[in-house]
Amino acid sequence: MPRSLPSTGHATPVRHLVVAGAGHAHLDLLAALTAAPIAGWTVTLVMPTEDFAYSGSLPAVIAGTAPESAALIPIGAAARAAKLRVIISSVTALDAAAQVVTLANGESLAFDLLSLDVGSAPVGLGGVDGAEFAFTMRPFRRALELTARLDAVAAHVGRGARVPVAVVGAGAAGVEIACALRTRLQGAGVTPVVTLIDPNAADHLPLPGSRMAVRQHAGRLLADRGIAVVQGTVTAIGETSLRVRNAFGEEVDHDVCATAWTTGAAAHSWLAASGLACDDRGFPLAEATLALNASETIFGGGDCVTLRDATGTAKAGVYAVRMAPILAANVLGRTRQVAAQRRYTPQHDFLALLSTGDGEAMLRWKGITLTSRWAQKLKTRIDTGYMARYSRRIAGDVRAAF
Ligand SMILES: Cc1cc2nc3c(=O)[nH]c(=O)nc-3n(C[C@H](O)[C@H](O)[C@H](O)COP(=O)(O)OP(=O)(O)OC[C@H]3O[C@@H](n4cnc5c(N)ncnc54)[C@H](O)[C@@H]3O)c2cc1C
């Protein structure tokens, strides 16, 4: 297998920083790296697709209420403009001891410093027959394939026809995507029949694991919009079908036009084989500094790590966003041979805003749960502010050039 080290062209040794993944937890690091080179280092960015995809705006893009550009920052182009090496590929293996990552394109990269923000894989899809028919929300282009499919179905069946769609996983993402799909199909002039399926929804309520009052509120919100929640485990998916095992162990086939998969975060399998200490789900354990090893040559943030001191922290973007400046400061500090100093402590709770896709959002904050247009306005303000901030910092010049 080829093993490439960056060519230096200088007498002094040049060190190599590999940045894997361009997600929420890497935006501050990428903003710094695209702003100015680091003396004595070359930087390689490995990312599966050209753009950063902001999950907060994904439901609005799926609903058809925001353009794709509202959720995307062209990080690949910005990084190339800043003379970073960009490889459009995925990490498929990491040897922490040897300090080498292997990529899906067959390349191996030796590194002196590695920062990981590779997100997660969908829970439970591996064991499902016909998994390739599931529309996962990551990568973003797969979610866009779902909207393209539904638009084509709507155009084919004609106005008013019923279009059944399944959303697997009744967590926060599932609720938002179910609502967004309803809005999109209504906008296309057909009758949406959206069903949320979750093995933990015996009571026909979404958001398993949340407080009962929150679940009941979200259940009413869905019922008002004609979205059903059923208990079941999906065992097979076809292009237009779905097999679900119900609570009695019976397998029942259903006709659907598409199956969206929103089941939460599992670890990429190659992380458990990397030699890094991992939790029992295969997520590397991060110190408060976000270092993943004692020598501080490997760091990580966002969904792909578990905090050693706060193992119960949810895999949610709000945490990835808060980790981003800490990860950037400590990785950049290591390029100057400074020990990692900034420490990340997750907040106990966060403001949750779930868009209903039709102008309202459900807000949950401490003991308060409400659904209103004002909450959606707040969500839009937060989302557009986030995107504007990082677009300007990372891709300002690139966007201006288009
Ligand atoms: C529909 C939806 C809505 C959501 N809404 C919210 C919300 O409102 N609030 C909230 O807090 N959370 C939300 N989440 C959860 C949120 O998306 C994640 O917690 C967040 O994206 C995690 O950020 P991250 O930086 O860890 O990874 P990501 O932002 O997912 O980025 C990981 C990056 O790594 C890349 N990558 C993946 N594998 C590899 C590999 N092998 N090699 C290299 N690169 C790789 C990916 O392409 C991606 O760009 C939502 C999730 C979904 C699906």
The ligand as an SDF file (V2000), in Angstrom:
LIG
                    3D

 53 58  0  0  0  0  0  0  0  0999 V2000
  -31.4220   15.7340   10.7760 C   0  0  0  0  0  0  0  0  0  0  0  0
  -30.5280   16.0410   11.9280 C   0  0  0  0  0  0  0  0  0  0  0  0
  -30.7400   17.1870   12.6530 C   0  0  0  0  0  0  0  0  0  0  0  0
  -29.9350   17.4530   13.7520 C   0  0  0  0  0  0  0  0  0  0  0  0
  -30.1600   18.6100   14.4270 N   0  0  0  0  0  0  0  0  0  0  0  0
  -29.4200   18.8700   15.5000 C   0  0  0  0  0  0  0  0  0  0  0  0
  -29.6760   20.0520   16.2450 C   0  0  0  0  0  0  0  0  0  0  0  0
  -30.5610   20.8550   15.9200 O   0  0  0  0  0  0  0  0  0  0  0  0
  -28.9130   20.2610   17.3430 N   0  0  0  0  0  0  0  0  0  0  0  0
  -27.9400   19.3900   17.7340 C   0  0  0  0  0  0  0  0  0  0  0  0
  -27.2930   19.6300   18.7460 O   0  0  0  0  0  0  0  0  0  0  0  0
  -27.6660   18.2820   17.0310 N   0  0  0  0  0  0  0  0  0  0  0  0
  -28.3810   17.9940   15.9300 C   0  0  0  0  0  0  0  0  0  0  0  0
  -28.1140   16.8680   15.2290 N   0  0  0  0  0  0  0  0  0  0  0  0
  -26.9630   16.0310   15.6080 C   0  0  0  0  0  0  0  0  0  0  0  0
  -25.7280   16.6270   14.9460 C   0  0  0  0  0  0  0  0  0  0  0  0
  -25.8660   16.5210   13.5570 O   0  0  0  0  0  0  0  0  0  0  0  0
  -24.4400   15.9190   15.3040 C   0  0  0  0  0  0  0  0  0  0  0  0
  -24.3510   15.7280   16.6800 O   0  0  0  0  0  0  0  0  0  0  0  0
  -23.2590   16.7570   14.8120 C   0  0  0  0  0  0  0  0  0  0  0  0
  -23.2740   16.8090   13.4150 O   0  0  0  0  0  0  0  0  0  0  0  0
  -21.9450   16.2060   15.2950 C   0  0  0  0  0  0  0  0  0  0  0  0
  -20.9300   17.0210   14.8080 O   0  0  0  0  0  0  0  0  0  0  0  0
  -19.5100   16.4210   14.5330 P   0  0  0  0  0  0  0  0  0  0  0  0
  -18.5890   17.5600   14.3710 O   0  0  0  0  0  0  0  0  0  0  0  0
  -19.1730   15.3860   15.5340 O   0  0  0  0  0  0  0  0  0  0  0  0
  -19.6580   15.5990   13.1860 O   0  0  0  0  0  0  0  0  0  0  0  0
  -20.2660   16.0220   11.7930 P   0  0  0  0  0  0  0  0  0  0  0  0
  -20.6540   17.4360   11.7720 O   0  0  0  0  0  0  0  0  0  0  0  0
  -21.2660   14.9690   11.4710 O   0  0  0  0  0  0  0  0  0  0  0  0
  -19.0400   15.8970   10.8420 O   0  0  0  0  0  0  0  0  0  0  0  0
  -18.3010   14.7480   10.6570 C   0  0  0  0  0  0  0  0  0  0  0  0
  -17.6140   14.8890    9.3380 C   0  0  0  0  0  0  0  0  0  0  0  0
  -16.7520   13.7960    9.1720 O   0  0  0  0  0  0  0  0  0  0  0  0
  -16.8490   13.3040    7.8660 C   0  0  0  0  0  0  0  0  0  0  0  0
  -16.4870   11.8970    7.9120 N   0  0  0  0  0  0  0  0  0  0  0  0
  -17.2710   10.8460    8.2250 C   0  0  0  0  0  0  0  0  0  0  0  0
  -16.5630    9.7190    8.1750 N   0  0  0  0  0  0  0  0  0  0  0  0
  -15.3080   10.0620    7.8390 C   0  0  0  0  0  0  0  0  0  0  0  0
  -14.1240    9.3400    7.6420 C   0  0  0  0  0  0  0  0  0  0  0  0
  -14.0900    8.0210    7.7720 N   0  0  0  0  0  0  0  0  0  0  0  0
  -12.9980   10.0230    7.2900 N   0  0  0  0  0  0  0  0  0  0  0  0
  -13.0180   11.3660    7.1570 C   0  0  0  0  0  0  0  0  0  0  0  0
  -14.1240   12.1000    7.3480 N   0  0  0  0  0  0  0  0  0  0  0  0
  -15.2560   11.4620    7.6790 C   0  0  0  0  0  0  0  0  0  0  0  0
  -18.2950   13.5540    7.4660 C   0  0  0  0  0  0  0  0  0  0  0  0
  -18.4200   13.6290    6.0760 O   0  0  0  0  0  0  0  0  0  0  0  0
  -18.5760   14.8770    8.1600 C   0  0  0  0  0  0  0  0  0  0  0  0
  -18.2930   15.9490    7.3240 O   0  0  0  0  0  0  0  0  0  0  0  0
  -28.8970   16.5700   14.1270 C   0  0  0  0  0  0  0  0  0  0  0  0
  -28.6920   15.4080   13.3780 C   0  0  0  0  0  0  0  0  0  0  0  0
  -29.4870   15.1480   12.2860 C   0  0  0  0  0  0  0  0  0  0  0  0
  -29.2590   13.8850   11.4970 C   0  0  0  0  0  0  0  0  0  0  0  0
  1  2  1  0
  2  3  1  0
  2 52  2  0
  3  4  2  0
  4  5  1  0
  4 50  1  0
  5  6  2  0
  6  7  1  0
  6 13  1  0
  7  8  2  0
  7  9  1  0
  9 10  1  0
 10 11  2  0
 10 12  1  0
 12 13  2  0
 13 14  1  0
 14 15  1  0
 14 50  1  0
 15 16  1  0
 16 17  1  0
 16 18  1  0
 18 19  1  0
 18 20  1  0
 20 21  1  0
 20 22  1  0
 22 23  1  0
 23 24  1  0
 24 25  2  0
 24 26  1  0
 24 27  1  0
 27 28  1  0
 28 29  2  0
 28 30  1  0
 28 31  1  0
 31 32  1  0
 32 33  1  0
 33 34  1  0
 33 48  1  0
 34 35  1  0
 35 36  1  0
 35 46  1  0
 36 37  1  0
 36 45  1  0
 37 38  2  0
 38 39  1  0
 39 40  1  0
 39 45  2  0
 40 41  1  0
 40 42  2  0
 42 43  1  0
 43 44  2  0
 44 45  1  0
 46 47  1  0
 46 48  1  0
 48 49  1  0
 50 51  2  0
 51 52  1  0
 52 53  1  0
M  END
$$$$
